[in-house]
Amino acid sequence: MQQRYNRVAVHNYCRNAEYFLLHLSARRIALEAVTPDDVSNYLRLAIRRFRQRHGQPPAFHWEAIPRAGIHALLRHSLKCWPPEPEPVDDGERLWRGILANYASWLREERGLAAASIYALMWEAKHFCGWYAGRSPTVDFADLSVPDIDAYMDMRATGLTHKSLKDVAERLRSLLKHLYRTGNTRANFTPHVIAPLLYAY
């Protein structure tokens, strides 16, 4: 089945992407060097131009229209958009390296779909950020069962049994990778307890 897109939306995306590329070219900014600040500056300029052209400011949230086209262009053209901010310390630098390796393993070794990788990586980033905030060391050498229990307790708040089961499966995948790559002293995957789901 062929996917159909709204012609107006496609036109707006393409037009706004083209205007943004012209803006970058006039300022001699390479597409690969674009930052979120460049996008924000362009949107402020676009709002000023709208006001000059129409004699009034655009409607509330108008900038979402050009922003959507620009972000679509950048996601399609660049390896990573929006770009990750610089690591704040050695611990973050370490776990970002581990996560990059994990993403590569999920994609190349396990051959998972992009949506599955996205969900697994979201959980992995969330866990690493949480653990970095509570651990006195910059690595996973001191990771323990109580840490895993505390993370699962924190994640369980407000989740359904099915959602919590998904969290457990994603966390097991990360822990398996950490052990496989020598980043943890033990295999903690059996210690991640997921709720049982019943079919009625």
Secondary structure, DSSP 8 states (H G I E B T S, - for coil): ------HHHHHHHHHHHHHHHHHHHHTT--GGG--HHHHHHHHHHHHHHHHHHHSS---TTTTHHHHHHHHHHHHHHSSSSS-----SSHHHHHHHHHHHHHHHIIIIIS---HHHHHHHHHHHHHHHHHHHHH-SSSSSTT--HHHHHHHHHHHHTT--HHHHHHHHHHHHHHHHHHHHTTSSSS--GGG---------
